[in-house]
Amino acid sequence: MSHTRCLAGCGILKKEILYLNKKNGWQLETCFACSSLHVNFDKLSDALNRMLDRAPEDTIVLYGECHPLMDRIVASHHAHRVPAQNCIEMLLGKDVFTSELQKGAFFLLEDWARRWDFVTKDVFGRSPDDMIDILRSAHDHFLCLRTPCSGDFREDALTLSKRFKIPLEWRDVSLDILDTMLCNLLSGVETV
């Protein structure tokens, strides 16, 4: 008797996963956690454990290395994690992600651009000067990634660019790499 496959993951790529699920006819049951959780390890661990406690053993976990114990959490639930460092690598691939990071990019997806203050409040609280110093010390531009599922978040990104005095660059990305990673996991080819 077969059962429905499940995917538990970060909400940062929720629209993209729902699109691929429908396009490919996977009929995955999905559950997503808030994309801000990776800035708080305790909250992320709690949310992921709650999701996986309710899921079958071979659930696909759509998270990168967002928690220092990620692989231990996934293994304890007999789940399988997408083989990527983070959501950006899931979209760009390892080589392009690494290259852009070395060029000083801070990657910005729609969800984070639209909810920046909410996402960063646990880390920076009400101290925007600290946030500006940290961002500008490590990054010289925002690289905004638009997927086929993205809405128009130009104004949100522009607001952040002005606030932090960091220029914007834009890149349209396909879902091909993410699609391949998930197809491999669903067929049992590659797991972490």
Summary of the structure (lengths in Angstrom):
residues: 192
radius of gyration: 16.9
end to end distance: 26.0
largest distance: 57.1
contacts: 558
relative contact order: 0.16
helix: 52%
strand: 16%
